[in-house]
Structures are given as structure tokens and as C-alpha cells.
Amino acid sequence: MYEEAAPPGPLRGVARCVWRSASAEPKRIVPDGCVDLVAGDGEVFVAGPDTAAWSSVTRPGAVLTGVRFIPGRAAAVLGVAADELRDRRVPVGELWGEVFAERLLTGELSPAQAVAARLREAPPPDPAVAALIDRLDAGAARVGEAVAGLAGARADGEAAAALGGSGASAADIAAALIQATQLDPAAMAAALGRPGASAAEIAAALIQATQLDPNAALSPANPETARATAALIQAAQLDPAAMAVALGGSGASAADITAALAQSAARRAAAAATRVEDPLAVGERRLRRRFVQAVGYGPATYLRVSRFQRAVALAPHLPTLAGLAAAAGYADQAHLSRDCRALTGLTPRAYFRRPSTVDATARDRLRSA
């Protein structure tokens, strides 16, 4: 017996489904990109995101109940990065404490009620990660294709994160004084007397040393621009010679350096005023790191799992493996065979003779697409 139901109202947007299962023999569980909270047969645990098949073994007659999280949403509710759960079955007591686990074991709380109780503490979904998951689920052929437009030069957001959550306007100032001027980070670090400092550390030092007003706009018409760049020379006690080298002019005076910084900052402000940036855009490395923490593994692995689950959902409607491979987005039937063996431990002919293990919501989504 295996039954699924739509998640109750409070869990919509967090859970893909709630389910009940009973099996008299070991049940093969294949990767689906999801994390499950499972209770029953004397245990309550979190089944992390899998990269290969595993066998669920229960006593005859034992019934398991669970909540299947939407990919990318479990970590926020569970309070632990999903990659720490990858290919693991973690007792709930280790995550939420033994008292909470006991309430689940005794049936005082259902898995759905337990998740609902923790939703107030869960942060909202990461929009860039959610958008990347949607693109991969929609059938992107490659990760690079899905990442395009999501990972980009968002200097203000990156700098704000690097500075521990500083306001975007403060980050704009740092970016104007560091990135838009195209300074050599090594020369800037030397100018600050901090050889080896990273670009983020340089930006932080500039903001702290110059005590710039975060509310001052860096625009050509604002005299605060000139004052800020002058402060960069004076308050930060930069070496004019090193600054001149950083600006590509070894003979430049302090006044020349100030003017060059002011002009570069003004150019960047003018460009920013006319450029429309994707509000989801983040640096590609940061996006991939956040994806791993939210989903449990990187976009390439998720794409592989998502594509295979698409094949599982389509299999009952297609008579041949070649047709299934093409419909699911594989390069060819051999590609499907390799992934099937890696994810299930079986050949496609052996695996697809079995009843589908994809959840009903995924089937409905594919049928309506």
C-alpha cells in the first residue's frame, strides 16, 4: 500500500505531498531530489536527498507516514543544510530534540503537524535557488543554460553579503570605489597596508576607514562623491604612489587619484541608473553554494535526478525506451540507461517494469504541461 495526498494548507509551498506506506517486502527508493520526514515502525527520521537507490525495510504490517518536502525547502524547516543530510537517514531527535521526536513516535504529532509547528521559524525560500530548480525541472538540457541570467554581476548584493548584511547603498559605495574603477586588488591591498587582502576585505576596510555616509548617492551631480573620494585618500591614509599604480598611472598626484576615482564612481552610477538588472542575479559561485545547501547536492546532480524522475513519470505512456529517452530529455537511449543504472541499480527494462515510484503531484504536473 502506498497513498499520497496533497499537503494541508499551511504546508503548501513547503511540502510536495503527505503520504502513507506499508510493504511486506523491502521497497526500492530511488532519488527524487526531495527530503522526507518519516515516522513509523518505531522510528522517526529524516531521509536526506539521495544520489543512489536504497531499500526501505519495515516489519510486516508496519505503516509509515511522512511529509515530502519540495526540493530546496527542507533545509529551512529542518534547521540544517540539506547537504549535511545527503544519502543519510538522520533521527529527528538529533535535529529537533528527543522530546519532539517522542511526540512524533507516540502519534501525539503527525509529521505534517510537526512541520507546520516549525514553519514560523523557517526563512522564506531563496528566490534565485527556487528559480534555478524550476528551470532544471522544466527540462533545461544543461546547467549552464539554466543558470544563465540568474548568475551575473550583482556587485551591490555580493558586497552587501560580504560586508555582513550592509545596506545596498553602502555596498554601492564600496563597489564604486573598488570594482567600477577596475583597480588591481593586490595594489589596493598594498595601498591600504593590507597585502593579501581580498576584494571584500578591501571594500570593508574602505567603508570603515572613510566612514562614508551610506545614504549619500554616488552621482555626478552630488558633491558627496568628491568628498568621498577625497576621504579615500586622506582618512584611509592610502599611499598615493601605490594608488597611482593601482590606477595605472605611476606619476599621478593625490589630486589626480581623487579625480580619477570621482569620475569612475560617476560613470558607474550613471551606468547603474540606466541598467535594469535581474533582481535574482547573484554570483555563480554563491548561487551554486546556496543551491547545495538548500537541495543537498549541486545543480548537475539535481538535473540528473530531475530528468530521471521525468522519465519515471512518462514511462507508463510510452512503449519504447528510445521514445522515453527522447521525451524525457536524454541525449539518447544509452544516456537513459547509464543514469538508470546509476540511480536505481537496475537496467531500464528491469526498472520500468515496476510500478512508478514518482509522486502523484509530479505526474499531474507533467500531464498538464
Secondary structure, 3 states (H helix, E strand, C coil): CEEEECCCHHHECCEEEEEEECCCCCEEECCCCCCEEEEECCEEEEECCCCCCEEECCCCCCCEEEEEECCCCHHHHHCCCHHHCCCCEEEHHHHHCHHHHHHHHCCCCCHHHHHHHHHHHCCCCCHHHHHHHHHHHCCCCCHHHHHECCECCCHHHHHHHHCCCCCHHHHHHHHHHHCCCCCCHHHHHHHCCCCCCCHHHHHHHHHHHHCCCCCCCCCCCCHHHHHHHHHHHHCCCCCHHHHHHHCCCCCCCHHHHHHHHHHHHHHHHHHHHHCCCCCCCECHHHHHHHHHHHHCCCHHHHHHHHHHHHHHHHHHHCCCHHHHHHHHCCCCHHHHHHHHHHHHCCCHHHHCCCCCCCCHHHHHHHHHC
